[in-house]
Amino acid sequence: MPLHIDRHTDQSNTAEQKAARRVLIVTAVDAEREAVLRGLDGLQGVDVIAAGVGSAAAAAGTAAALASAPSTYHFVISAGIGGGFVDRAAIASLVIANLIIAADLGAESPDGFLSLDELGFGSARITPNSDWNNQLFDAIHHTGLTVCQGAILTVTTATGTAETATALKGRISGAAAEGMEGHGVAVAAASLGIPVTEIRAISNAVGPRDRAAWRIGDALSSLEAAIKAIREVLS
């Protein structure tokens, strides 16, 4: 998938002023990117890319965007739709990540799954900046949208059974939502010391795959509304 970058530039500011306040929002696909752009409604200082599906594409796309404008971005958001764990995030609600975790990055063993952390090969966990998160949460909550903070899981295979959903909930305390790109975005941003978080609008329940029950349109509308709500935080 080609990488799309929309740059909203305030011509009245100096290059230094613009560099000091730019935000990068990374989505997976064009439908998510377009929802974000509608929510931004021309807000200056925010770039939006569709980097592709999956953690690898997300990491590569984010890294390329950050490298194209060194020392420009001061905040990165992974944004899109995703699955919600039924006891934490209802369909069309929103989740802001207080933990971004590569949930299936590790190894199987006779005693069960071993995470990257348990294997001693680094960490699969990235903790978003709480100050940014609280500002985003307050702005979204203030509009009346349903939003929570919780762990957002990055998976390479979307959950499609009750057994896998139960295993993930047992493995990761506070699991609220699932996506496929957040950890890749977070790794790219964190490697440069840039604060990062993830926002997911819920389109379906994490569990048995039931496409008839998906509400992608409602989730995209929620994503657009969330971005509209945080415009002042990002400006």
Secondary structure as the mmCIF struct_conf table of DSSP 4:
data_model
#
loop_
_struct_conf.conf_type_id
_struct_conf.id
_struct_conf.beg_label_comp_id
_struct_conf.beg_label_asym_id
_struct_conf.beg_label_seq_id
_struct_conf.end_label_comp_id
_struct_conf.end_label_asym_id
_struct_conf.end_label_seq_id
STRN STRN1 HIS A 4 ARG A 7
TURN_TY1_P TURN_TY1_P1 GLN A 11 SER A 12
BEND BEND1 ASN A 13 ASN A 13
HELX_RH_AL_P HELX_RH_AL_P1 ALA A 15 ALA A 19
TURN_TY1_P TURN_TY1_P2 ALA A 20 ARG A 21
STRN STRN2 ARG A 22 THR A 27
BEND BEND2 ALA A 28 VAL A 29
HELX_RH_AL_P HELX_RH_AL_P2 ASP A 30 LEU A 40
TURN_TY1_P TURN_TY1_P3 ASP A 41 GLY A 42
TURN_TY1_P TURN_TY1_P4 GLN A 44 GLY A 45
STRN STRN3 VAL A 46 ALA A 50
BEND BEND3 VAL A 53 GLY A 54
HELX_RH_AL_P HELX_RH_AL_P3 SER A 55 SER A 68
BEND BEND4 ALA A 69 ALA A 69
TURN_TY1_P TURN_TY1_P5 PRO A 70 SER A 71
STRN STRN4 TYR A 73 GLY A 84
TURN_TY1_P TURN_TY1_P6 VAL A 86 ARG A 88
TURN_TY1_P TURN_TY1_P7 ILE A 91 ALA A 92
STRN STRN5 LEU A 94 ALA A 102
TURN_TY1_P TURN_TY1_P8 ALA A 103 ASP A 104
STRN STRN6 GLY A 106 SER A 109
TURN_TY1_P TURN_TY1_P9 PRO A 110 ASP A 111
STRN STRN7 GLY A 112 SER A 115
HELX_RH_AL_P HELX_RH_AL_P4 LEU A 116 LEU A 119
TURN_TY1_P TURN_TY1_P10 GLY A 120 GLY A 120
BEND BEND5 PHE A 121 PHE A 121
BEND BEND6 ALA A 124 ALA A 124
STRN STRN8 ARG A 125 ILE A 126
HELX_LH_PP_P HELX_LH_PP_P1 THR A 127 ASN A 129
HELX_RH_AL_P HELX_RH_AL_P5 SER A 130 HIS A 142
TURN_TY1_P TURN_TY1_P11 THR A 143 GLY A 144
STRN STRN9 VAL A 147 THR A 154
BEND BEND7 THR A 156 THR A 157
BEND BEND8 THR A 161 THR A 161
HELX_RH_AL_P HELX_RH_AL_P6 ALA A 162 ARG A 171
BEND BEND9 ILE A 172 ILE A 172
TURN_TY1_P TURN_TY1_P12 SER A 173 GLY A 174
STRN STRN10 ALA A 175 GLY A 179
BEND BEND10 MET A 180 GLU A 181
HELX_RH_AL_P HELX_RH_AL_P7 GLY A 182 ALA A 190
TURN_TY1_P TURN_TY1_P13 SER A 191 GLY A 193
STRN STRN11 VAL A 196 ALA A 205
BEND BEND11 VAL A 206 PRO A 208
HELX_RH_3T_P HELX_RH_3T_P1 ARG A 211 ALA A 213
HELX_RH_AL_P HELX_RH_AL_P8 ILE A 216 ALA A 229
TURN_TY1_P TURN_TY1_P14 ILE A 230 ILE A 230
HELX_RH_AL_P HELX_RH_AL_P9 ARG A 231 LEU A 234
#
